[in-house]
């Protein structure tokens, strides 16, 4: 099949682009980190498909449909004591009252570009019992920091509700699941989570809020590596040069910098069922206009609730391909979806409710380009619902689905925007109880 010359040239440029410490919080790269950086970027290149039309010949009609998981059924959508899961990700696991006995079923439920993410499915369970974070160089067994630096795959659960105040950023290794179901786990009043140079990570059902910068220093990022870090930015979750990441049912608010940043050639990402409140720069996908590594970025943003006190970046995109599907947006203070450096943004089945302020009705915002340039960028709206004067300024060619990454397993079929409230009504961290539908 003929490959678009521009996309081919861009991909080749990305392959040849040297791996640097650009925007990393490491003071410098030793041999261990350089090796991890190179390996991670090679994995991200493999996770990205420059010819997504070759993924599958099957393409399903979009409007008015919803994807039903392999084991999901509509009979689970009743009222009363019945399971109230309303979207294809939740239907996959929430309608089992014995979810606590089958926790790893969650690993079959990712959809969108992060659909291959399984986290710690192949590993043992690790029980966090200690909320302290007193020694970031030699973490104490039983702490979350001790769990996330282990080399083996782990499914990390918690023995009781806790508030974890991180003394420094929590640096994760590959093949991990952080699963907060059954208790209430807050990461708050300290540093946030850093997912850097790794793959296959699930963060599920926790609260992250009041995140602040920390001064850096010697931090253990693996059992056999201790690295010098500069001051952290105060991001709640930072995904840096990583792939196959799924962030689901996380409640995020009040960080110093971003709530979620996905940068430096990260790809195969799904951000779903999350709740965002009280923040300025909500979600950044691609850090710099000059960094073409983010051309391989492919992110699904699905079934999230962008709620109270949000200002902008829901998300703000550069370079990559972003599928924004069945989210609920309410009263943003500047704009909802923005970008620069010619990203592709496909908005489908979202509900956009503008504030009463007459100058913030527009959903979209383009930066650093004349209209003659940004009109070439593919930003399309399909099936969205606009209320209180909200509007989406489209640009670029209409979406040709047979030439889009929205095919096969990468596709989350959307329902019209009028369903967005129902599909997102249980977004954010859930209060699950063993023996009951979650």
N, C-alpha and C positions, 0 to 999 in steps of 0.2 A: 504494500500500500504506500502511496506517495506520502512523504513526510514533509510537513511545512518547513521551508528552508529557514525561516526565522527561528522556529523552535529548535531545529537541529543545531543551528549555529550557537544558540543560547546554551543548549545542553553541553555542547563540546567545550564552550568557554568555561562552564561550571566545572567540568571534569578536570580541565587543565589548571583551574584556579588553585594556587597553593593554599595549604592549610596554615592559618596564622592564629595568633592569640588575640585577634581583633575583638574588642569588646568583652573579652573574657575576664573573670575576676581572679584568675591565677596571675601571680606576679610574673612568672615566666613558665614555659613548658620544659619540663625535663623529658628524658627519653620515654618514660612511662606515659606521660600525658600526650606527648606527640604521637605515640603509637595509638593511643585511644582515640585521639582526634582524627587521625587518618582512617582508622578502621570504621569509626562512626560515620564519617562522611561517605565512605565507600558503600556502607550499608544503606544510607539515605538515597544514594544514587540508584541502588538496586530497587529500593522501595518505590521509587518514582517511575511511572511509565510515560515516556514522551509521546507514545502513540496509543492513547487509551482506547481508541476505537478497535484495537486488536484484542482487548481484554475479553470480549465476548460478542457473539452475534446476537445475543438476546437483548432486546430493549423493551421495557414495559411502558405502557402509557402512564403519564404522570398525574394529570389533574384528577382530583377527587378520590385517589386511592391511598391506601396506607400499607406499608410493608408489615406483614405478619411474620413473626419469627417462626423458626422451624417447629417449635413446640407450642406456639401461642395460638389461642383460640378466642373467638369473640364472646363465647359464653362466660369468660372470666371478667366481663366488663359490667356486671350487674351492680345494683346498689346494696345498701345495708351492710352486712358483714362480708359481702363478696369482694373479691380483688378489684381494686380501682386503678390498676395499671391501664394507661390510655395511649401509650405509644409503643412502637415495635421493640425498642430496647427494653423497656420495663416489662412488657408482656413475656419476654423471654425467661424471666426469673422471679418476678415479684408475686406471682400467683401460686407459689408453693409455700404453704404454711410452715413447712420444714426446711426453709431456706438455710437455716443455721446448720443443718446437717449436710447441706449440699452447696456450701459457699462457692465452690469452684465452678458451679454452673454459670456463674456470672461471666467467666472467661469465654463463654460461647456467644455472648450477647452484644459485643461491640458491633456497630454498624458504621457506614460511611468510610472515609479514607483510613480510619484506624481499625478496620474490621479484622485484621489479622492479630491484633494485640491480645495476648493471653496472660500477661503478667507472670505471676509465680505459680501458674497452674501445675507445672511439672515438679514443683518443689514441695517441701513439707510446710506445715503451719508453724508460725513463730508467734508466741504470745507476748505482747508488750504488757508489762505489769508496773513499770516504773516511769513516771512522767518527767523525771529530772533530765537535765542536759548539762551536767556540770563539767564534763571533761570531753571536749570535742576532738582531742588528739587520741585519747584512749577511752572510747565510750564504754560505759558499764553494761554488762549483759542484762537483758530485760528492758532496756530503753529502746525507743524507736531508732535513735541514731545507730545503735549497735546492730539492729536488724538490717537497716538499709545499706550498710557497707559490706555485708557478707557477699562472697562470690557466687554462692549457690542460689538457684531460684528459691524464693520464699513467698508464702502467702501470709502476710502480716495482719494479725488480729489483736484485739485489745481486751485485757482481763476485766476492765472496769472503765467507767467514764473518767475522763481526765482532761486537764488543760496542760498542754505542753508549750513551754516558753523556750524557744530555741535560742541558745546563746550565740550561735553562728548559723549561717545557712545550712540546711540539711541536704547533703550531697548524696544522691542515690546511685546505686549500681543497677545493672540490667536485670531483667527477669524478676521484677518485684511487683506485688500487689499490696497496697495499703488499703485495708478493708475495715471501715469503722462501724459496720452494721452491728446493731444490738446494744451499743453503748453510745455515749455522746463524747466525741473526741474533738477538742478545739486546739488548733495550733494558733497561738495568739500572743500578742505583746512582746514578740521577739522577731527573729529572722524567719524567712519563708523556706520553701522547698526549691531546690535546684536539680534539674534533670539535665545533665550535661554529658555529652559523648557516650550515651547509652541507648539501649533499645528495649522495647517490650516492658512498659511500665503502666500499671493501672493505679489511679488514685480515686478512691470511691468512698463516698458517704462520710465526709468529715467537714468540719467548720474551720475556715481559715480567715482570720480577721486581725485588725490592728497590728499589721506587720511593719516593722521599722528596720532601717539599715543597721548593720552591725560592723564593727571595726575591722574584721578580718583577722588574719594570723594563721597559725599552723592548724589545719583542719584535716582530719582523716576522711578520705573519700573512698577508700577501699581498705580491706584488712591489711594489705601489704603496701599501702602508699599513704604518705602524709605530705600534704602540699601547702605552700604558702598562698593565702588568698588575700586580695585587697578588700576594701570595704564593700559590702553587699549593697545593692540598690534599694532594697525594700520591696521587691516583688513578692507577691503571695506565692505564685508558681512561675518559675522560669524554665522554659524548655529550650535548650541550646545545643544545636548540632546533634539532634537525637531523632529517633524514628520509632514508629509503632508505639504511640502514646495515647492513652485513653483516660480522660478526666471526666468523671460521671458523678452526678448527685453530690456536688460539692457546693457549699454555701460560702460565698466570698464577699468581703467588704473591707473597706478602710485599710488599704495598704499605702505605703509612702510613695511607691512608684506604680507599677501596673498590678492588676489582679492576676492576669495570665499574659505572659510574653512567650511567643514562639518565634525563634530567630536562628540565624546562622545555618541555613540549609537543613532545618528540621522538616520532616515530612511524614506522611501516613499518620495523621493526627485526627482524633475525634474529641470534641468538647461537647458534652451532652447533659441534659437534665440538671444543669447548674443554676444557681440563683445568685444574681449580682445586685448589690445594693450599696449606696453611700460611697461613691468613688468618682474620681475625675477620669483618669486614663484607664479604661476598663480592660481592654484586650488589644495587644499589639501583635500583629502577624507580619514579621519582617522588620528589621531594625533600622536599615539605612537604604536610601535610594541608590547609593553607590555599590551596594553589596549584592551582586547578581547570584550569589549562592542560593538566595531565597527563591530563585526561579523554579526550583524543584519542590517548593513547599506546596502541599495539598492538604487542606484542612476542612473538616466538616464541623459546622457549628449548628447543633440541632436540639430542639426541645428545651431551650434555656429560657429563663425569665429575667429580662433586663428591667429591673424594677425601680425602687425608690432612690432618689438622690444621685442619679448617674448623669454625667455631663457629656462624655464623648468616647469614641473608640470602642464600638460594639459590633464588629472589630474595626481597627484601622489596619489596612493591608498594603503590602508591597510585593511586587513581582509574581507571587504565586497564584494558585487557583483556590478559591474559597467558596464553599457551598454553604449558604446560610438558609436553613430550612426549618419551618414551623417553630420559630421563636416568638416570644411575646415581648414587645417593646412598649414602654410606657413613659412618656413625659421626659425624654432626654432634654438636656439644657443647652447643648450646642448642636450636635448632630448624632446620628446613630451609626451609620456605616460610612467609612471614609478610606482614602488611600492615596498613594502616589506610586510612581515607577511602574505604571501599566499593569496592575494586577487584574486577574479575571475574578469577578464577583457575581455569583448566581444566587439571587434572592428568591425563594420560593415558599409560598404558604405561610409567610410571617404576618403578624398583626402589628401594625405601627399606629400607636396612639400618641399624637403630638401634644405638647403642652399648649397652654392658652397664649403663650408669648408668640406674637405674630412673626418674629424673625427666626424662629427655630422649627418651622414646619417641615423643612426639607429633611428627608432621611439621609441623603448622601452629601458628601463633601470631597472634592478633589483638591489636591495640593500640588504646588510647584510645577504646574503645566498650564499652557494656554488652552483655551477651549478647542482650538483647532487640533491640538494634540490629544486631549483627554477624550474627545468624541470618538477616538479610535479604540479606546479601552472597552473591553466587553464587560459591561455592568448591566445585567438584565434582571427584570422583575417578572415573575410568573406566579399568579394565584395569590399575591399578597393582598391584605386588607388594610386600607388606609382610613383613619378616622380623625376627626377634629382638625381637618385641613392638612394632614400629613401627605407628602408626595415624594416619589422616588424619581430622580432624573436618570433616565437610561442612556446608555451610549454603546457604541460598537455594534458588531453584527448580532443578529438574533441568534439565540442558542440553537445550534444544530446538534441535536442529541446524539446522532450517530458519530459525531466527531468530538464528543465531550467526555471528560473523565467520569461523568455521571452515568456509568454503565455497570451492569452486573452487580457484584457485591459492593461496589463503591457507591451504589445508589441508595439513598433513603428516599422513597417515594413520599411526596408531600400531599397533604390535604390543603384545601383552600384556607386562607388566613382566618376565616371565621371559626375554624377549629383550634386555632393556636392556644386559646385560653384553656381549653379542655386538655390538650396534649401536654401542656406545661404546668398543670395545676398542682402537681406534687414535685416540682423542681426543687433543687437544693437538697441538703442532707435530710435523710428520712429518720424517723424515730421507730425503728424496727424492733419487734418483740418476737422472740422464739415461740413457735407454735401458732403464729398468726400471719396472715398475709402482710407483707411488708409495705 
